[in-house]
Amino acid sequence: MFRPAFIRPLVQACSKSATAAARNELLKRIYKPFAELVPGSPEYIALAHSGRVWEDFHNPFDIEPYLEVQSKMKEQLDTIDAWKAFLVQHRLKEKLTNALTNEYAHQSTAIEGNPLFIGDSVIIEDNLAKDFFQSLKSGRYKSLNLNELAKISFPHPQSLLPGKDHYQIAEMRNHLIASKSTTDTAFTKPGTAGLTLEEIHALSKILLIDTESVELYRLG
């Protein structure tokens, strides 16, 4: 009776620790080129602006895997296309997209090893909606573009989900803010790519605010 109750939290703690260690190792591998340069130096800044580190690791321009998935999932993709047409026709696209924001943010962080639950993302989004998102709609931040949004202070992680890991909450918070901001921007620019390259850079900054990744950069 006593042994399982005692061991379970220990196993969970070890699992979280192992996950965090694995994430740190992955981030160190991806951003290793930065560790070989002096932070703030011209070479360091040039590398950051180039986007090469991310591209060299993930190779996003290799389209063969995408084409393979497209072929295997043709039936599902056709169904999605039919849904898209239905949503546009019935003006439900914006409502449905906004309703899925917390689920998308949760999946985006979960695939990178963030252990927060979907319920946690709902709580964080609800707390953001009480003040921060309202200020983006009607308050002093109403006219902010994404570049300006990346420069303002976000709500402190512990105010959004007390008792959970600071970095994990910050990561989820950032994804929620980025997802909502991207969605809102896209709906004002139908028929276009929605975002400029400069705005995409701003989104990248938003995703990193207060996260463990930033600390790793500082440590080199």
N, C-alpha and C positions, 0 to 999 in steps of 0.2 A: 504493500500500500504506500509506504513512505518513499521507496526507491524511485518508482516511475514519476511521482509528483516532483521529486527533487531533481531528477535527471532531465526532464523535459525542458525547463527553462535554460539549463546549461547547454543542451544540444542546440536549442534555438539561438542562444547567444553565440555559440561557436559557428553556427551556420551563417549568421549575419556578419560575423567577423571575417569568415572565409570569403563571403560574397564581396565585402568591402575591399578586402585585400586583392581579390581577383580583378575588381574594377580598377583599382589603383594601378595594378600591373599593366592592364590593358591601356589605360590612359598614358602611362609612362612610355609604353611601346609606340603608341600613335604619335605622341608629342616629343619623342626622343630628340629630333633635330633641334628643338628649342634648348634642350639641356646642354647642347654643345656650343651655345652662343651666350653672350653676356646680355642679361635682361635689359631692355631699353636701348641697346646699341642699334646703330643703323641696320646692321645685318639682321638682328632679331626682329625689328619692326618690319623690314622688307619681307622677311619670311612670313610673318603674321598676315601681312596684306596680300601676299601672293596666293594663299589658299592651297599651296602645294602639299603641305603636310597632310591635310585631310584627304586630298585627291590621291596622293601617292599610296596612302594606306587603304582606302576604300575603293579606289578605281571606279568611280561612278559612271564613267563614260564607256565601260564595257557593257554593251547592251545585250549580249548573248544570253545571260541568265534571265533577264527580263523577258526576252522573246520566248524563252523556253517555258517560263511560268505562264505567259500569255496564252501559249498554245495549249497547255494542260488545263487551264481554267477558263477556256473560251465560253463555256455555258454559263458559268457564274458571272463573267464579265458582261455577257449579253444581257443577263438579268439586271445587272447594275445600270447598264445603259438605258434599259426600259424604265427603270425607277427614276433615273435622272430626268427623262422626258416627262414622266408623270408629275414629278415634283415641280418642275418649271411651269408646266401647264396649270397646276393648281396653287401656285405661289406658296408652296410649303417648304421650299428649299432652305430658306433662311432659318425658319423655325426648327427644322429637323437638324440642320448643321449646328446651330447653337446648342440644341439639346444634347448633342453628342460630344460637346467640348471636353467635359471631364473624363469621359471614357477614352477619348483620343489621347488626352494628356497622360492618363494613367498608362495606356499601352506604350506610349512613346518613352516613358521613364522605366516601365517594367522591363522592356527588352534590353535596357542598359543595366539591369540589376537592382533597380530601386525597389525595395520590399514593401512600400506603402500599398495599401489596398485601394480598390475602387471606391469604397466608402470613405476613405481618407480624402481622396480627390474631390468627392462631393462636398465634404465638410469645408475643405480649403476654398473651393469655388464659392460656396455659400457665404463664407466670411469675406471673401474678396468682393462679392456682390453687394454686401451691406454698405460699403463705403468706397473702396477703390474703383470698382467698375462704374459706380454711379458718378464718381468724379470725372471719369473719362467721357461720360455721356453728357453731363450737364454742368459740371463744376469748373474749377479753374484749369483743368487739364483737357477741356473739351476739344480744343483745336489742335492738340498735339499730333504730330505725325510719328511714325515709328522711330525715326532718328532721335527725336526729342524724348520719346517715351523711354528709350534706352538710357537716358541721362537722369531720370528722376528717381526718387527713393520709393522702393516697394515696401509694403507692409512687412514687419518683422516676422520671420517664420514661426516663432513661438506664439505669436498672437493669432495665427491662423489654425494651428493644430498643436495645442500645448502637450508637452510630454513626449513628443516624438523627436527623432533625430533632426537637428537644425538643417544639415545639408540636404537631407532627403526631402524635407518640406520645401526648402528653397528651390530645389530642382522641379518639384511638382508645381509650385507656385509660378515659376517662370514659364513652364510649358502651358499652363492655363492662360496666363496673360498673353503669351505669344499666339496661342491658338485663337483666342477671342479677337485679338487685334488683327491677326491675319484674316480671319473670317469677315470682320467688319469692313476691313479695307477692300477685300475681294468683292463684296457685294456692292460697293460703290463704283466698281470698274468692270461691269459685265462685258464679256467678250474679249478681255485682255488677259495678259499674264498676271495682272493684279498687283505685282510688286516689282519695283526696280531693283537693280543689283545693289544699290546703296541701301535700300530698305532690307534686303536679305542680310546684308552685313550687320545692320542694326538688330535684326532678329537673333543673329548668332550671339551678339553681345547680351541681349535680354536673357537668353537661355543659360548664360554662364553666371549671372549676377548672384553673389553670395554662395556659390556652390563649391564643392570640394575640388572641382577642376581648377578653379581660380587659385586655391591654396597650393595645388600641385605646381602650377605655373610659377608661383612666387618662390617655391622651394627649389625650383629648377629640376 
